[in-house]
Amino acid sequence: MLAVMDIGGTQCRMARFREEDGALALEAVEVRPTASMTDTDALLRAWEEALDAPLAQARALVMGVAGPVSPDGTARLSNASLTVDPRAAARFGARRCRVVNDFIAEAYACLTPVGARAVRLFGPEAPAPDAGNAPIAVLGAGTGLGTAWLVQGHDASGRACRQALPSEFGHTPFPFEGREELEFAAFAQEALRRRMLRADDVVTGRGVAALHHFLSGERLPEAEATARLCGQEEGLRWYARLLGRVCGQWALATLCRGGLFLTGGMVLRNPAVTEHPAFRESFLLAPELQILEQTPVARFDTPYSGLWGGAALAARAAAEQKRA
C-alpha cells in the first residue's frame, strides 16, 4: 500500500494506491477542506479515518504541500495557515515519509497514466525524436500558481531516471503589455494591495476576480467571478491571453521540449480558457526562436494528478529502500 496526500490551499486530497507488476492503481480517494486541518497529526488522522487503513501498513507516505519545503523537511502552505511536519508520521507508525512541494508531485504525474491520457492542446503530437531527454514541465493555476519540471538524472543507485525540480516561478513579476493591461495592473495593485503584481496574483482565482471587477464593475467571490468571466467572450479572451503568456514564459525558462502539462482548478474547471485562440497566440511569444512552436502542450484531465504523481514518488522511495 502507498499513502499519498495532496494538500492545497483550499482542498486536501488523500488517496491509497497499490502497485502491481510495476503499475499503479488508485484504490480509494477522499477530499477534505484544508481549513479543517489544524496540524500534521490532524492530517494523518484524517487519512486513516477516510481511507480506512493504518498508515503503519503503508510502504511509503508522500505529502505534497502547496508551499515551499524547508531544509528540515517541513512545509508551510502559501495560502493557508498550516505547517506540515514529516516527523509526525513516526507517531502513526509510517516507515517512510517525505514532504514535497505539491508541484514536485504534479511533475511526476506526467510519467503516470495521467500524463499519457492528457488532452493535447497544440504543438507536435509527440516530442521530437531528439527531445527524448529534454525537460518536461508542469504549470497549474488555482488558489495559487504552481510550477515544476522534470530533468534527466539518476537515482540513489546510479540508474538513469527523471528527477523533478521545484520552482517558485509563480512569484516572478507579471509582464503586462499595452495600455489596457497597464490600466488593469494599476486597478489590481490597489484591489489586491500589492506593490508588485506576480503571476501568482494575476492568473489565479484572486486575479480573475480582480479582472472581472475591472471589466464589469462587479465585485464577486472568486468562484462566481471566474464562472462569469469565463462565460463571456471578452473576459475569456483576456484571461486566455494572460495565462498563455505565463505558460510561454515558463516553457522558455525550462526549454521543455518534452512537453508542457497544465493543471489546477482554473484550467481543469474552465477548459475553454486553454482552447481559446488567444491562449495559443499569447503562448507563442518568441516566434524568432522557433522553440515554443515545437513544444507539445497538453492539459491533465483529472484533479487527482498530484495524487498519482505522489504515488509514483512513493513507489520509487519504497523501491530504493528495498534495494538498499
C-alpha positions as CSV (number, residue, x, y, z in Angstrom):
1,M,0.0,0.0,0.0
2,L,1.1,3.5,-0.8
3,A,-0.3,6.5,1.1
4,V,-0.5,10.0,-0.6
5,M,-1.8,13.4,0.3
6,D,-2.1,16.5,-1.9
7,I,-2.6,19.4,0.4
8,G,-3.7,22.6,-1.3
9,G,-4.8,26.0,0.0
10,T,-8.5,25.1,-0.4
11,Q,-8.7,21.3,-0.5
12,C,-6.8,18.3,0.9
13,R,-6.9,15.2,-1.3
14,M,-6.0,11.9,0.2
15,A,-5.5,8.5,-1.5
16,R,-4.5,4.9,-1.1
17,F,-2.7,3.2,-4.0
18,R,-1.5,-0.2,-4.7
19,E,1.3,-1.3,-7.0
20,E,1.0,-4.5,-9.1
21,D,3.8,-5.5,-11.5
22,G,5.2,-2.0,-11.5
23,A,1.8,-0.4,-12.4
24,L,0.0,1.9,-10.0
25,A,-3.7,1.5,-9.2
26,L,-5.8,4.0,-7.3
27,E,-7.8,2.1,-4.6
28,A,-9.6,4.9,-2.8
29,V,-9.7,8.7,-2.6
30,E,-11.2,11.3,-0.2
31,V,-11.3,15.1,-0.3
32,R,-11.5,17.3,2.9
33,P,-11.3,21.1,3.3
34,T,-7.8,22.2,4.2
35,A,-9.3,24.7,6.7
36,S,-10.5,21.7,8.8
37,M,-6.9,20.5,9.4
38,T,-5.2,22.1,12.4
39,D,-1.8,20.4,12.2
40,T,0.0,17.4,10.8
41,D,-1.5,14.9,13.3
42,A,-4.9,16.0,12.2
43,L,-3.9,15.4,8.6
44,L,-2.7,11.9,9.3
45,R,-5.7,11.0,11.5
46,A,-8.0,12.2,8.7
47,W,-6.1,10.0,6.2
48,E,-6.5,6.9,8.3
49,E,-10.2,7.6,9.0
50,A,-11.1,8.5,5.4
51,L,-9.1,5.7,3.8
52,D,-10.0,3.1,6.5
53,A,-6.4,1.9,6.8
54,P,-3.5,2.4,9.3
55,L,-0.5,4.3,8.0
56,A,1.7,1.7,9.6
57,Q,0.8,-0.6,6.7
58,A,2.0,1.9,4.0
59,R,5.2,1.1,2.3
60,A,5.7,4.8,1.9
61,L,3.9,8.1,2.6
62,V,4.2,11.2,0.4
63,M,2.6,14.5,1.3
64,G,2.6,17.2,-1.4
65,V,2.2,20.7,0.1
66,A,1.2,23.9,-1.7
67,G,4.1,25.8,-0.4
68,P,8.0,25.8,-0.1
69,V,9.7,23.0,1.7
70,S,12.3,24.0,4.3
71,P,15.7,22.2,4.6
72,D,14.4,20.4,7.7
73,G,11.6,18.8,5.6
74,T,8.8,20.8,7.0
75,A,6.5,22.8,4.7
76,R,4.1,25.8,5.2
77,L,1.2,26.4,2.9
78,S,1.4,29.6,1.0
79,N,-2.3,30.2,1.0
80,A,-3.4,28.7,4.3
81,S,-2.2,28.7,7.9
82,L,-0.9,25.1,8.2
83,T,2.6,23.7,8.6
84,V,3.3,20.1,7.7
85,D,6.0,18.2,9.6
86,P,7.1,14.7,8.4
87,R,8.3,13.8,11.9
88,A,4.7,13.4,12.9
89,A,4.4,10.3,10.7
90,A,6.5,8.3,13.1
91,R,3.8,8.6,15.7
92,F,1.4,6.8,13.3
93,G,3.9,4.0,12.5
94,A,4.7,5.2,9.0
95,R,8.0,3.8,7.9
96,R,9.0,6.2,5.1
97,C,7.6,9.7,4.9
98,R,8.5,12.5,2.6
99,V,7.1,16.0,2.3
100,V,7.5,17.7,-1.1
101,N,6.1,20.8,-2.8
102,D,2.8,19.8,-4.4
103,F,4.2,20.6,-7.9
104,I,7.0,18.1,-7.5
105,A,4.2,15.5,-7.3
106,E,2.4,17.1,-10.3
107,A,5.7,16.8,-12.2
108,Y,5.9,13.1,-11.5
109,A,2.3,12.7,-12.6
110,C,3.5,13.4,-16.2
111,L,5.2,10.0,-16.1
112,T,2.0,8.2,-15.0
113,P,-1.2,7.2,-16.9
114,V,-2.4,10.8,-16.1
115,G,0.3,12.2,-18.4
116,A,-0.4,9.5,-21.1
117,R,-4.1,10.4,-21.4
118,A,-3.7,14.2,-21.0
119,V,-5.7,16.3,-23.5
120,R,-3.4,17.5,-26.3
121,L,-3.9,21.3,-27.0
122,F,-1.4,22.1,-29.7
123,G,2.2,21.6,-30.8
124,P,3.7,18.4,-32.1
125,E,1.6,15.3,-31.3
126,A,4.7,13.8,-29.6
127,P,8.1,15.2,-28.7
128,A,10.7,15.3,-31.5
129,P,12.9,12.2,-31.6
130,D,15.9,14.3,-30.4
131,A,13.9,15.5,-27.4
132,G,13.8,12.2,-25.5
133,N,15.9,13.5,-22.6
134,A,14.5,17.1,-22.9
135,P,12.9,18.6,-19.8
136,I,9.2,18.2,-19.2
137,A,7.3,21.0,-17.4
138,V,4.1,21.4,-15.5
139,L,2.1,24.5,-14.6
140,G,-1.1,24.8,-12.6
141,A,-3.3,27.8,-11.8
142,G,-5.8,27.5,-8.9
143,T,-5.7,29.1,-5.5
144,G,-2.0,29.8,-6.3
145,L,0.2,29.3,-9.3
146,G,2.5,26.2,-9.1
147,T,5.3,25.1,-11.4
148,A,7.9,22.3,-11.5
149,W,9.9,20.5,-14.1
150,L,11.5,17.1,-14.8
151,V,15.0,16.6,-16.0
152,Q,17.1,13.6,-16.7
153,G,19.1,12.4,-13.7
154,H,20.0,9.3,-11.6
155,D,18.5,7.6,-8.6
156,A,20.4,6.6,-5.5
157,S,21.8,3.5,-7.2
158,G,23.0,5.4,-10.2
159,R,20.3,4.3,-12.6
160,A,19.0,6.9,-15.1
161,C,15.6,8.3,-14.3
162,R,13.6,11.5,-14.4
163,Q,14.1,13.9,-11.4
164,A,11.7,16.7,-10.5
165,L,13.0,20.1,-9.7
166,P,11.0,22.7,-7.7
167,S,10.3,26.3,-8.7
168,E,8.8,29.4,-7.4
169,F,8.3,30.8,-10.9
170,G,4.8,32.0,-9.9
171,H,6.3,34.7,-7.7
172,T,8.1,36.4,-10.6
173,P,6.7,39.8,-11.8
174,F,3.9,39.6,-14.3
175,P,4.7,41.1,-17.8
176,F,1.8,43.4,-18.7
177,E,1.6,44.7,-22.3
178,G,-0.2,47.7,-23.7
179,R,-2.3,50.5,-22.3
180,E,-5.4,48.3,-21.3
181,E,-3.3,45.8,-19.5
182,L,-1.4,48.5,-17.6
183,E,-4.7,50.0,-16.6
184,F,-5.8,46.6,-15.3
185,A,-2.4,46.3,-13.5
186,A,-3.0,49.6,-11.6
187,F,-6.5,48.5,-10.7
188,A,-5.4,45.1,-9.5
189,Q,-2.5,46.5,-7.5
190,E,-4.9,48.6,-5.5
191,A,-7.5,45.8,-5.2
192,L,-5.0,43.2,-4.1
193,R,-2.8,45.6,-2.1
194,R,0.3,44.6,-3.9
195,R,3.3,46.8,-4.6
196,M,4.3,44.4,-7.4
197,L,1.9,42.0,-9.2
198,R,3.3,38.5,-9.6
199,A,2.0,35.8,-11.9
200,D,0.6,34.2,-8.8
201,D,-1.6,37.3,-8.3
202,V,-2.8,37.6,-11.9
203,V,-3.8,34.1,-13.3
204,T,-5.1,32.6,-10.1
205,G,-8.6,32.9,-8.5
206,R,-8.0,36.2,-6.9
207,G,-6.5,37.6,-10.1
208,V,-9.5,36.5,-12.1
209,A,-11.9,38.1,-9.5
210,A,-10.0,41.3,-9.9
211,L,-10.1,41.1,-13.7
212,H,-13.9,40.5,-13.6
213,H,-14.3,43.5,-11.3
214,F,-12.1,45.6,-13.7
215,L,-14.1,44.6,-16.8
216,S,-17.6,44.6,-15.4
217,G,-17.5,46.8,-12.3
218,E,-19.0,43.8,-10.4
219,R,-17.2,42.6,-7.2
220,L,-17.9,38.9,-6.7
221,P,-16.3,36.0,-4.8
222,E,-13.6,34.2,-6.7
223,A,-15.6,31.1,-7.8
224,E,-18.5,33.2,-9.0
225,A,-16.3,35.8,-10.7
226,T,-14.5,33.0,-12.6
227,A,-17.7,31.5,-13.8
228,R,-19.0,34.8,-15.0
229,L,-15.7,35.9,-16.6
230,C,-15.1,32.6,-18.5
231,G,-18.7,32.5,-19.6
232,Q,-18.4,35.6,-21.8
233,E,-16.1,36.3,-24.7
234,E,-14.3,39.5,-23.6
235,G,-13.3,38.1,-20.2
236,L,-12.4,34.7,-21.6
237,R,-10.1,36.3,-24.2
238,W,-8.4,38.4,-21.5
239,Y,-7.8,35.5,-19.2
240,A,-6.7,33.2,-22.0
241,R,-4.2,35.8,-23.2
242,L,-2.7,36.4,-19.7
243,L,-2.5,32.7,-18.9
244,G,-1.0,31.9,-22.3
245,R,1.8,34.4,-21.7
246,V,2.7,33.0,-18.3
247,C,2.8,29.5,-19.8
248,G,5.0,30.7,-22.7
249,Q,7.4,32.2,-20.2
250,W,7.7,29.0,-18.2
251,A,8.2,27.0,-21.3
252,L,11.0,29.3,-22.4
253,A,12.6,29.2,-19.0
254,T,12.6,25.4,-18.9
255,L,13.1,24.6,-22.6
256,C,10.5,21.8,-22.1
257,R,10.6,20.2,-25.5
258,G,9.5,17.0,-23.8
259,G,6.1,18.7,-23.2
260,L,4.3,21.3,-21.0
261,F,1.4,19.9,-19.0
262,L,-1.3,22.2,-17.5
263,T,-3.4,21.6,-14.4
264,G,-5.0,23.4,-11.5
265,G,-8.6,24.3,-10.8
266,M,-8.7,27.3,-13.1
267,V,-7.6,25.2,-16.0
268,L,-9.5,22.0,-15.3
269,R,-12.8,23.6,-14.5
270,N,-12.6,26.0,-17.4
271,P,-11.3,24.1,-20.4
272,A,-12.4,26.9,-22.8
273,V,-9.5,29.0,-21.5
274,T,-6.8,26.8,-22.9
275,E,-8.8,26.1,-26.0
276,H,-9.3,29.8,-26.8
277,P,-7.2,31.0,-29.8
278,A,-5.8,33.8,-27.6
279,F,-4.2,31.3,-25.3
280,R,-2.1,29.8,-28.1
281,E,-1.4,33.1,-29.7
282,S,-0.1,34.5,-26.4
283,F,1.9,31.4,-25.7
284,L,3.9,31.7,-28.9
285,L,5.7,34.8,-27.6
286,A,9.1,34.3,-29.2
287,P,8.5,33.2,-32.9
288,E,12.0,34.1,-33.9
289,L,13.3,31.2,-31.7
290,Q,11.0,28.5,-33.1
291,I,11.1,26.8,-29.7
292,L,7.6,27.1,-28.4
293,E,6.2,26.0,-31.7
294,Q,8.0,22.7,-31.2
295,T,6.7,22.3,-27.6
296,P,3.8,19.8,-27.1
297,V,1.2,21.4,-24.8
298,A,-1.4,19.3,-23.0
299,R,-4.0,19.6,-20.2
300,F,-4.4,17.0,-17.5
301,D,-7.9,15.5,-17.3
302,T,-8.2,14.9,-13.6
303,P,-8.0,16.9,-10.3
304,Y,-6.1,13.9,-8.8
305,S,-2.9,14.3,-10.9
306,G,-1.0,15.3,-7.8
307,L,-2.1,12.1,-6.0
308,W,-0.9,10.0,-9.0
309,G,2.5,11.8,-9.0
310,G,2.8,11.4,-5.3
311,A,2.1,7.7,-5.6
312,A,4.8,7.4,-8.3
313,L,7.3,9.1,-5.9
314,A,6.2,6.9,-3.0
315,A,6.7,3.8,-5.2
316,R,10.2,5.0,-6.1
317,A,11.1,5.7,-2.5
318,A,9.9,2.2,-1.4
319,A,11.8,0.6,-4.2
320,E,15.0,2.4,-3.4
321,Q,14.7,1.5,0.3
322,K,14.2,-2.2,-0.7
323,R,17.3,-2.2,-2.9
324,A,19.3,-0.6,-0.1
